[in-house]
């Protein structure tokens, strides 16, 4: 089976859910593959990936607020704080979510549900350039 691989470099400006569905779809078109699966992999320990509703931004805000309550920055027990108060919480948030997602595709289109999108979830407060590796495996 043919394989196509590409790396997206995504600038972030602080905690946020950045939709990358369009970039994945454009890379799928460049691959020339028609049917198969794409693995989306985040190469970082303080950012993650999530499949989430892409229609109403309040759903994403609620998710972010809930995770912030679950893993607060002011936790007194953290010892891994050399990069700031958001250092260890960002690693925990990544561990509780995902660093990879798989999405099937057919007829050259991602087979996401009506309101699904793929998001890079930045957990740090400072800007970063995040790398996400896309690996498409399929048939032409």
Beta strands, then each sheet from edge to edge (+ up, - down):
strand 1: 2-12
strand 2: 16-19
strand 3: 35-42
strand 4: 47-53
strand 5: 100-106
strand 6: 109-110
strand 7: 116-122
strand 8: 128-139
sheet 1: 1+ 8- 3+ 5- 6+
sheet 2: 2+ 7- 4+
end
